[in-house]
């Protein structure tokens, strides 16, 4: 985020490339429902648009590009929490106790 807001091209492109690879990998390996796929697709397109605007320098400092970038980052956070599946310690203890009883 800092590299985009300060206009540093190389760090932003490096981080964006890593994000694009992970997003595309998740889209290919995880066959999500349509809503998650659409959210990932929109996030990817927003990231590509902001990359192009930063590299070209034509429309980088405009408010619309910054709003696109921040909206994409918000979508990225939402997708992270959708994908986050913490361990349920109660279910883990219960299954361990069930196995111990056998």
N, C-alpha and C positions, 0 to 999 in steps of 0.2 A: 504494500500500500504506500509506503514511504517513497519507494523508488518511482512509482507512478506520479504521486503528487509533486515530487521534486523534479520530475522530467528526466530522470536517469534511465537511459534506454537499455544498456546492457544488463544491469541487474534485473530490470523488469522483464525483459525478454527471457532471461534464464529461468526466472521463477515461473513465468507464464508458460514456458515450454514444459516444465515439470508438471504444472497443474493440468495442462492440456493432455499430457500423456496419461496422468492418473485418472482424469475424468473419462477419457476415451476408453481406458482399460476397464473402468468400472461399468461403463455403458455396454461394453462387449461381454464381459464375464458375468455380470449380474443382470439377469433378465427381470427388471423391475416392472411394476405396473406402469400404465401410461403416464400418470401424473409425475412420477419420479423421472421417467425418461424425458418428458417434456421439460422439467425443471433443469435437468442436466444439459439438455440440448440448448436451452435458453442461456444458461450460464456459460456454456462453451462459446456460443455466438457473441455474447457480450464481451467475453475476454478477447476474442479474435478482433472484434471491432475496436476495442480500446488499444490493442497492440498495433493495429494498422494506423490508428490516429496518432499514436505516440511515435511510431517509426516515421511516418510521412511528415509529421509536424504541421500539417495543414490545419487540422481542427483540434489539436491537442488541448489548448487551454480553454476551450469552450465549456460552458456549464453543462451542456447536454452530454458530452463525453465523460465528464466527471461524475454526473448522475448515473450514467450507464455503468461506469466502473464500480461505484458504490452499491448500486442495486445488484450487480453481479456478485459482489463480495457478500452482500446480505443473503443472496440465494445460496452461495457457497456455505455459509454458516448454517442455513436451514437444512441443506442436504447433509451436512456433517451430523447434525443432531438426528436426522431421520435414519442415517446409517449406523449411528452409535447404538450398540446393543450391549449394555453392561451386564455383568453376571448377576443373576439373582441368587444371593447367598442363601436365602431360605430354601429355594428349590434345590440348590446344590447340597445343602446339609440333609434335606429330606431324602434325596436320592441316594446319598451316601449311607444314611441310616437304613434305608430299605435294602441296600445291597449287603449291609452288615448282618441284617436279620436272616438272610438266606443262607 
